[in-house]
Structures are given as structure tokens and as C-alpha cells.
Amino acid sequence: MTNFLNVIPLELSFKAIREQVVSSIVLNIHMEQMKDVMRRVVQVSEVRGMASDTIVMQDIFVFHQIRFQNWIVHGGLIPTGLRPKFLEKLAANSIENANNTFELSRI
């Protein structure tokens, strides 16, 4: 992002631009190519805001690999047990959430 901003003549500081971008992003979905060459979601994180010049994120779901068998990765996303802030926005828009969706599960 910083390289892109160096090309554009803007009168805003990098910090102000970074804060604008962070305030517009709620979730970060991270995908990764696994050993079996398939791309899978390995992390779902909520963007919580800024602390000084650092973007603060909180993992909501992480990929847990159970085994690697016959060249296939077996596993899935498990909740971290942390409840995201955006649940309030969902409730305000009448979007119901299963109570146990974000509860820590054990594999």
C-alpha cells in the first residue's frame, strides 16, 4: 500500500490514509496454498483499529490441520473463542447469529 501511495500526489499523510483504509475494513480473510496444492482459508481476522502506527487485528477463526493423508490436507477452521465487535452491527441489522459460532471448540 505504501508503494502505491508514493506514486499518487496526495495532500494527506500516510497515517491519515492508513487510518481511512483501516476504518473501512472489517474482516481480513487469509488464504494459503497448502501441501496438497489447494488454496484454503487459513485465518479469519477482525480489524480492530489502529494503535499508534500498527494495525490491530484479532483472529476469529484459524485453520487447524488434523492430518495430511494421500496428498490431501484434512482440517478446518476453528473459532478462537473471541467474539468480534461487528456482532453488534449484525444484531442492529436483524441478522441473527448462532450463539455457539464463536465459542472455542476442541478438536
N, C-alpha and C positions, 0 to 999 in steps of 0.2 A: 504494500500500500504506500509506503514511504517513497519508493522509487517512482511510482505513478504520480504522486503529489509533487515531486520535484519538477516534473515536466510542465505542469499546469501553473500558469501565473495566478496565484490566489493571494488575497489580502488577509486571509485567516491564518492563524498559527497552526502548526501541526497538532498541538494539543487540542485546540478547538475543533479541528476537523476530526481527530480521533474520537473525541467525546461525542460528536454528532453521529459518527458511524456506530459507536458502541451503543448509544441510546436507541438506535433503530434496529438492533439485532437482539432477538430474544433467545433463540436456540442456535447452537452450533452442532451440526451433525458431522462426525468424523468417520470417514470410510478408509479402509485399508485393504491392500491386496494380501490375501492370506497364503499359506503354503500351498494350498490346492489351486492357486491362481484365481480364485473367485474373490470379488470385492464384497466386503460386508461392512455394515455399520458396526463400529467397534466402540463408539462413545457418543453419548448424547449429553451435552452440557448446556446449562443455562448461563447466559451472560448476565452477571450481577451488576456490572458497572465498572467504574474506574477507581483505583486507589493510587494517587499520585500519577505516574505515567504508565501504570501497569493495568492491563485489562484483567478484571477479576471474573473467573468463571467457576461454576460449581457442577461437578459431574452428577447427572441424574441417573443414567444407565451406563453400564460398561459391559463389554463383551467378555464372557468367561468361556475359555476353551476347555471342553471336557476331555476330548481325545482327538488324535489325528490317526485315522484308520483308513486303509485302502485309498490313500491320497485324497481323503476328504476330511476337512476340519469340522468337528462336531462341537457345538456350543450355542450360546445365545446371549442376548442382552439380559442383564440382571439389574434390578434397581439398587442404588447405593443406600437407600433409606432416607435420603434428604428430600424434603418436599420443596418444589420450586415456587418462586414468588408468583409466577404467572397463573397459578391456580385461582387467585383472586379475580384475575381478568376473565378466566373461563367461567367462573361462577357468576360474575356480573353479566355475562352474555348467555346465561342459562344453559351452559354446556356442563353436563353432569360428569363427574369423574368417579370411577370405581375407587372406593376408599383404600383398597389394598394395592393399587397400581404402583405406588411409590414406596411401599413398605419393603424393607430389607428382606430378601429371600435367601434361603440357603440351598446350595446345590450339593 
